């Protein structure tokens, strides 16, 4: 079993067995300065949130049902563990929105390159 499969299984286990902390999932896109790249680094962040923000659906297309989130919702107060999510070469962050949303519902902050 490869390291990536073990890591994926561990993340899913934690995500689906952890006590839910959030009634809502917030999502925002942030820019991180990256002068060596010649352009900013775009990052999507999902997090446990309070009610508010713009209701959106991420990852919705003909093949997959999208997942709801609230764009720019106020984050819940507190400290939450960070998960860095890689969508893989040739992938899109929206294709992993289902996993990021479930992790945020379980009390994690999730960051992924846009």
DRENDO-1510 file (C-alpha; in Angstrom, 1 decimal, always signed):
<recs>
REC; n; res; u; v; w
REC; 1; UNK; +0.0; +0.0; +0.0 .
REC; 2; UNK; +1.5; +3.3; -1.0 .
REC; 3; UNK; +2.0; +6.3; +1.3 .
REC; 4; UNK; -0.6; +8.3; -0.5 .
REC; 5; UNK; -3.2; +5.6; -0.1 .
REC; 6; UNK; -2.4; +5.3; +3.6 .
REC; 7; UNK; -2.6; +9.1; +4.0 .
REC; 8; UNK; -5.9; +9.2; +2.1 .
REC; 9; UNK; -7.4; +6.5; +4.3 .
REC; 10; UNK; -6.3; +8.2; +7.5 .
REC; 11; UNK; -7.7; +11.6; +6.4 .
REC; 12; UNK; -11.1; +10.0; +5.4 .
REC; 13; UNK; -11.2; +8.0; +8.7 .
REC; 14; UNK; -10.7; +11.1; +10.7 .
REC; 15; UNK; -13.1; +13.2; +8.6 .
REC; 16; UNK; -15.9; +10.8; +8.9 .
REC; 17; UNK; -15.5; +9.8; +12.6 .
REC; 18; UNK; -14.6; +13.1; +14.1 .
REC; 19; UNK; -17.2; +15.0; +16.1 .
REC; 20; UNK; -18.7; +17.7; +13.9 .
REC; 21; UNK; -17.7; +21.2; +15.0 .
REC; 22; UNK; -19.4; +23.3; +12.3 .
REC; 23; UNK; -22.9; +23.8; +11.2 .
REC; 24; UNK; -21.6; +25.6; +8.2 .
REC; 25; UNK; -18.6; +25.4; +5.9 .
REC; 26; UNK; -17.0; +28.6; +4.8 .
REC; 27; UNK; -14.8; +29.0; +1.7 .
REC; 28; UNK; -12.6; +31.8; +0.5 .
REC; 29; UNK; -9.9; +32.2; -2.1 .
REC; 30; UNK; -6.7; +34.0; -0.9 .
REC; 31; UNK; -3.6; +35.2; -2.6 .
REC; 32; UNK; -0.2; +34.5; -1.1 .
REC; 33; UNK; +2.7; +36.6; -2.3 .
REC; 34; UNK; +5.2; +34.5; -4.2 .
REC; 35; UNK; +7.8; +36.9; -5.8 .
REC; 36; UNK; +10.0; +34.1; -7.0 .
REC; 37; UNK; +7.2; +32.8; -9.1 .
REC; 38; UNK; +6.4; +36.2; -10.7 .
REC; 39; UNK; +2.8; +36.0; -9.6 .
REC; 40; UNK; +0.8; +35.4; -6.5 .
REC; 41; UNK; -0.1; +31.9; -5.3 .
REC; 42; UNK; -3.8; +31.4; -5.3 .
REC; 43; UNK; -5.2; +29.2; -2.5 .
REC; 44; UNK; -8.7; +27.9; -1.7 .
REC; 45; UNK; -9.4; +27.6; +2.0 .
REC; 46; UNK; -12.4; +25.7; +3.6 .
REC; 47; UNK; -13.1; +26.2; +7.3 .
REC; 48; UNK; -15.7; +25.7; +10.0 .
REC; 49; UNK; -17.9; +28.8; +9.8 .
REC; 50; UNK; -20.7; +30.7; +11.4 .
REC; 51; UNK; -23.8; +31.5; +9.4 .
REC; 52; UNK; -23.3; +34.1; +6.7 .
REC; 53; UNK; -21.6; +34.7; +3.4 .
REC; 54; UNK; -22.7; +34.0; -0.1 .
REC; 55; UNK; -24.3; +30.5; -0.6 .
REC; 56; UNK; -22.4; +28.7; -3.4 .
REC; 57; UNK; -22.1; +25.2; -4.8 .
REC; 58; UNK; -18.6; +23.9; -5.7 .
REC; 59; UNK; -17.6; +21.1; -8.0 .
REC; 60; UNK; -21.0; +20.8; -9.7 .
REC; 61; UNK; -20.9; +19.4; -13.2 .
REC; 62; UNK; -22.5; +16.7; -15.4 .
REC; 63; UNK; -20.5; +13.9; -13.7 .
REC; 64; UNK; -20.6; +15.1; -10.1 .
REC; 65; UNK; -23.0; +16.6; -7.7 .
REC; 66; UNK; -21.6; +19.8; -6.2 .
REC; 67; UNK; -21.2; +20.6; -2.5 .
REC; 68; UNK; -22.6; +23.6; -0.7 .
REC; 69; UNK; -20.4; +26.2; +1.1 .
REC; 70; UNK; -20.6; +29.8; +2.1 .
REC; 71; UNK; -18.2; +32.1; +0.3 .
REC; 72; UNK; -16.4; +34.5; +2.8 .
REC; 73; UNK; -18.5; +33.3; +5.7 .
REC; 74; UNK; -17.1; +34.4; +9.2 .
REC; 75; UNK; -14.9; +31.7; +10.6 .
REC; 76; UNK; -15.8; +30.0; +13.9 .
REC; 77; UNK; -13.7; +31.2; +16.8 .
REC; 78; UNK; -11.1; +28.7; +18.0 .
REC; 79; UNK; -8.1; +26.7; +16.9 .
REC; 80; UNK; -8.5; +24.0; +14.2 .
REC; 81; UNK; -5.9; +21.6; +12.6 .
REC; 82; UNK; -4.8; +22.3; +9.1 .
REC; 83; UNK; -5.0; +19.8; +6.2 .
REC; 84; UNK; -3.1; +20.7; +3.0 .
REC; 85; UNK; -5.0; +19.0; +0.1 .
REC; 86; UNK; -3.3; +18.3; -3.2 .
REC; 87; UNK; -5.7; +17.8; -6.1 .
REC; 88; UNK; -2.9; +16.2; -8.2 .
REC; 89; UNK; -1.3; +17.0; -11.5 .
REC; 90; UNK; -3.9; +17.9; -14.0 .
REC; 91; UNK; -6.6; +18.0; -11.4 .
REC; 92; UNK; -8.7; +20.9; -10.3 .
REC; 93; UNK; -9.4; +22.0; -6.7 .
REC; 94; UNK; -13.1; +22.0; -7.4 .
REC; 95; UNK; -12.9; +18.3; -8.0 .
REC; 96; UNK; -11.8; +17.8; -4.4 .
REC; 97; UNK; -14.4; +20.1; -2.9 .
REC; 98; UNK; -16.4; +17.2; -1.6 .
REC; 99; UNK; -13.5; +16.1; +0.6 .
REC; 100; UNK; -12.5; +19.6; +1.7 .
REC; 101; UNK; -16.1; +20.3; +2.7 .
REC; 102; UNK; -16.4; +17.1; +4.8 .
REC; 103; UNK; -13.1; +17.9; +6.5 .
REC; 104; UNK; -14.2; +21.4; +7.3 .
REC; 105; UNK; -17.5; +20.0; +8.7 .
REC; 106; UNK; -15.4; +17.8; +11.0 .
REC; 107; UNK; -13.5; +20.7; +12.4 .
REC; 108; UNK; -10.5; +21.1; +10.0 .
REC; 109; UNK; -9.2; +24.0; +8.0 .
REC; 110; UNK; -8.3; +22.8; +4.5 .
REC; 111; UNK; -6.0; +24.6; +2.1 .
REC; 112; UNK; -5.5; +23.7; -1.6 .
REC; 113; UNK; -3.8; +25.4; -4.5 .
REC; 114; UNK; -6.4; +27.0; -6.8 .
</recs>
